Amino acid sequence: MRTRAALFLCLLAGTAQASPTANEYEPCHKLGAYYLQTCLDRAAGQQQPQCWTEAHTAVDRCYTEVRASHDKGRIEEKRRAAQQR
């Protein structure tokens, strides 16, 4: 019975970290908005397509980091579960 409970908790912990939640992406959105705002402010009133590119790149990089942090958490949980066997 104890083994089943430990296995259930490991599975539950793994699913809890399965994917990022929307609020974990909020800093990425704020970062993208910051990049866009500062770039557009530097050249007010002019067409600045690179500003959108910079903002998009910053957001994509941040998304990748958030997803990677969850992947790292899942790998660590699996490693701990394997060590407990």
N, C-alpha and C positions, 0 to 999 in steps of 0.2 A: 504494500500500500504506500509506503514511504517513497519508493522508487517512482511510482505513478504520479505522486504529488510533485516530486522534483521534476519529472519530465513535463508535466503540465505547466509548471511555473516557467520552465525554460522555453517551452513553446509559446506561452503567453508573452514572455519578455521579448521573444523574437518577433512576434506579430505587432507588439507595441512599437517597435522600432522599424517596422517594415517599410514605411515611406514617410517622407516629411509631411507635416501638416501645413495648411495654408499660412498660418501665423509665422512659421519658420522662414517663409519666403518674404515676409514684410521688410526685413532689412535690405533684401535685394532690390525691392521696389523703391525703397527710399534712396538707395545708392544710385539706381538708374535715374531717378528724378533729380538727384543732386548733380550728377554728371551732365544731364541735359540742361538744367537751369544755369549752371556755371558756364557751360560752353556757349549757350545762347546769349548770356549776359555780356560775354566778351566781345560779341559782334552784334549788338542789338540792331534789329531791323534788316539784317542781311540774311540771305539764304545760307544756311550752314548745314548741309547734309551730313558732314562728318560728325556733327553733334549727335545726331540720331544713331549713327554707327557706333560712336564711343559709348553712348548710354546702353545700347543693345548689347555690346560686347561685355560691359561691366555687369549687366544683369545676368547674362549667360554664364559668365565666370562664377558669379555668386551662386547661381542655381547648381552648378556643377559641384561647388564646395559643399553646399547643403546636402546634396544627394550622396556625396562621398563620405560625409560624416556619418550618415545613416548606414552606409555599406560597412564602414569600419566598425560600427556598433554591432551589426549583425555578425560579422566575422568573429569579434571578440566573444559574443554570446555563444556561438557555436563551439569555439575553442574551449570555453569554460565548461560547457555541457559535455564535451568529449573527455575532458580531464576528470570529470566527476564519475564517469563510468567505471 
